[in-house]
Amino acid sequence: MNFLPDEKIAQVLTIDGYDDAPYLLLATRQGLGKKTELKAYDSPRQAGVIAINFREDGDELIGAALVSSEDDVLLISRKGQAIRFRVSEVRPTGLGAGGMRAVKLQGKRDRVVGGGVSDDRANVWVCTDTGVAKSTP
């Protein structure tokens, strides 16, 4: 693949085929989430496909995950806000579309710093860069 000067790899996912999971979920620093059918990415185009259009300058992709409708997603912001939602609550969109607001950020300096996907009701561990950790059911 050819990359533009300001493009970089945000996530690498290993799949055996485009039927490994029903959806690909994308998350951005500015709190957008986008769910697209994984099969939509099955393209012979050498240059790849546009996965998401960013609404705001400076937004960037922070992660991608293979998900099903039964999975839960957790997004956490720099200022300590967190949201957990079921993947089935997000409507699927096509390639190149923008995402939906997944988390409301607290001011201009706030941004999504992490997240994860769970298919069960396990505890969530959050660890800060200062070494503080918390487990939440």
Secondary structure, DSSP 8 states (H G I E B T S, - for coil): ----TT---------SSTTSSSEEEEEETTSEEEEEEGGGG----TT-------SSTT--EEEEEEE-TT-EEEEEETTS-EEEEEGGGS-B--TT---EE-S--SSTT--EEEEEEESS---EEEE-TTS-EEEE-
